[in-house]
Amino acid sequence: MAFIRPKEIQDYVIPWLREVQAQSEKAATPRREVDDARPPKKMKRAHDLVKPDGTIPMDIPVALEDKIHLYNAMLQLGLPKFVQLPLIDKIMIWISLAKKRQKKRRVLLLNREKNHQHQH
């Protein structure tokens, strides 16, 4: 088991769980419904909390290190994949952009080296 920093739990997971709990309690509140064959709206609202395109996204930190620690906490706590996916996407985008920046730097360095060699 890996170390979980309290920062990610306090700043991201607990506020998200509170939002889920509040929405869940709201969905469980009985409402007057017309008696028909359709499921009651409260059941639909409760289902909305757990569908893959979830209605309650978790905030995502800006710094890559914080993103990684949050991902680790999500894994350790067993949060569902659909909760993890937006964070995974942000991490993958960061990695992709870092690779592009690294490639640009290499091209710039090679061009400088070629220019320097042609001048001497």
C-alpha positions as semicolon CSV with decimal commas, in nm:
position;residue;x (nm);y (nm);z (nm)
1;M;0,000;0,000;0,000
2;A;0,134;0,342;-0,097
3;F;0,140;0,655;0,118
4;I;-0,168;0,877;0,089
5;R;-0,118;1,244;0,171
6;P;-0,395;1,394;0,385
7;K;-0,401;1,704;0,160
8;E;-0,575;1,527;-0,128
9;I;-0,825;1,361;0,102
10;Q;-0,911;1,689;0,277
11;D;-0,905;1,915;-0,029
12;Y;-1,067;1,692;-0,291
13;V;-1,212;1,360;-0,174
14;I;-1,402;1,476;0,138
15;P;-1,566;1,779;-0,031
16;W;-1,666;1,553;-0,323
17;L;-1,811;1,291;-0,086
18;R;-2,008;1,566;0,090
19;E;-2,154;1,679;-0,243
20;V;-2,245;1,320;-0,332
21;Q;-2,406;1,273;0,009
22;A;-2,604;1,597;-0,020
23;Q;-2,729;1,505;-0,367
24;S;-2,806;1,151;-0,252
25;E;-3,009;1,282;0,043
26;K;-3,189;1,521;-0,190
27;A;-3,267;1,233;-0,426
28;A;-3,400;1,022;-0,138
29;T;-3,648;1,292;-0,033
30;P;-3,997;1,160;-0,112
31;R;-4,194;1,356;-0,369
32;R;-4,551;1,333;-0,475
33;E;-4,566;1,130;-0,791
34;V;-4,847;1,043;-1,027
35;D;-4,906;0,670;-0,989
36;D;-4,795;0,525;-1,320
37;A;-4,560;0,261;-1,454
38;R;-4,258;0,490;-1,470
39;P;-4,000;0,474;-1,191
40;P;-4,024;0,759;-0,942
41;K;-3,803;1,060;-1,009
42;K;-3,618;1,006;-0,682
43;M;-3,492;0,673;-0,820
44;K;-3,380;0,843;-1,138
45;R;-3,197;1,115;-0,944
46;A;-3,024;0,859;-0,722
47;H;-2,915;0,669;-1,034
48;D;-2,770;0,991;-1,179
49;L;-2,514;0,998;-0,899
50;V;-2,350;0,677;-1,015
51;K;-2,380;0,681;-1,391
52;P;-2,050;0,698;-1,582
53;D;-2,102;1,058;-1,695
54;G;-2,167;1,142;-1,327
55;T;-2,330;1,465;-1,230
56;I;-2,076;1,541;-0,957
57;P;-1,720;1,574;-1,089
58;M;-1,434;1,590;-0,841
59;D;-1,215;1,898;-0,849
60;I;-0,871;1,835;-0,997
61;P;-0,552;1,997;-0,868
62;V;-0,334;2,205;-1,100
63;A;0,013;2,069;-1,014
64;L;0,112;1,735;-1,165
65;E;0,248;1,605;-0,833
66;D;-0,088;1,680;-0,666
67;K;-0,272;1,509;-0,952
68;I;-0,060;1,197;-0,901
69;H;-0,119;1,197;-0,526
70;L;-0,494;1,240;-0,580
71;Y;-0,495;0,951;-0,828
72;N;-0,310;0,735;-0,576
73;A;-0,566;0,827;-0,308
74;M;-0,853;0,742;-0,546
75;L;-0,699;0,401;-0,613
76;Q;-0,632;0,329;-0,247
77;L;-0,986;0,430;-0,150
78;G;-1,138;0,222;-0,428
79;L;-1,325;0,509;-0,594
80;P;-1,510;0,403;-0,909
81;K;-1,335;0,431;-1,245
82;F;-1,578;0,695;-1,372
83;V;-1,467;0,921;-1,086
84;Q;-1,100;0,863;-1,176
85;L;-1,134;0,913;-1,553
86;P;-1,137;1,298;-1,564
87;L;-0,819;1,300;-1,354
88;I;-0,658;1,032;-1,572
89;D;-0,743;1,243;-1,878
90;K;-0,580;1,551;-1,724
91;I;-0,266;1,354;-1,638
92;M;-0,247;1,209;-1,990
93;I;-0,291;1,554;-2,145
94;W;-0,011;1,688;-1,923
95;I;0,217;1,403;-2,030
96;S;0,131;1,456;-2,396
97;L;0,204;1,829;-2,374
98;A;0,530;1,762;-2,187
99;K;0,640;1,524;-2,464
100;K;0,559;1,787;-2,729
101;R;0,756;2,053;-2,537
102;Q;1,048;1,814;-2,501
103;K;1,043;1,739;-2,874
104;K;1,038;2,113;-2,956
105;R;1,336;2,170;-2,725
106;R;1,530;1,892;-2,896
107;V;1,459;2,040;-3,239
108;L;1,565;2,386;-3,120
109;L;1,886;2,250;-2,973
110;L;1,966;2,056;-3,290
111;N;1,902;2,367;-3,501
112;R;2,127;2,577;-3,277
113;E;2,396;2,314;-3,297
114;K;2,372;2,304;-3,678
115;N;2,383;2,685;-3,700
116;H;2,679;2,695;-3,466
117;Q;2,866;2,435;-3,676
118;H;2,795;2,625;-3,999
119;Q;2,932;2,947;-3,848
120;H;3,264;2,784;-3,751
